[in-house]
Amino acid sequence: MASEKASLAVMNISDPTVYLDMDGVLVDFFGTFAKLANVEHWKQLDSQRLQGVLDKIVGSDYFAKLPKTKTCDNIIEMAIDFAGSYSILSSPLRGDISNSSKHKQIWVTNNLSPQPRETIIVRDKTLYAAANGVQNILIDDRGPNIDKWR
């Protein structure tokens, strides 16, 4: 009986991987960004002010200190209920790829339980849309990322 349960928990090679985006899905990047910019919503910023706030983030540990979204733990629970596990697929900050990637990894280690199977920080998420002929799943707040994934 115990071995029967254990075999159910093993992921089949043909099962899709559920990838979760960080910023806007698991991490409250935008709310914190708006507070840093002293506005109610980040879309209130013109391009010059937006770039100025982004420049403040470059080289900092901003990504390591962000709070979870209110739905973070529920999304992870749903992914695990569906697929048995989850992975992170997030984009680094343009102009700060190495540093922002490092701090996103730190955030994952410090804030997520259970931990993801893997954490991938990459500009082109479509590289992970399919594997071994299986269409993977992406939960992301950016419509263009979802459109490209399809």
Salt bridges, closest charged atoms under 4 A:
ASP21 OD1 - LYS125 NZ 2.84
ASP23 OD2 - LYS104 NZ 2.65
ASP61 OD2 - LYS65 NZ 3.21
ASP73 OD1 - LYS68 NZ 2.76
ASP140 OD2 - LYS125 NZ 2.57
ASP147 OD1 - ARG150 NH1 3.76
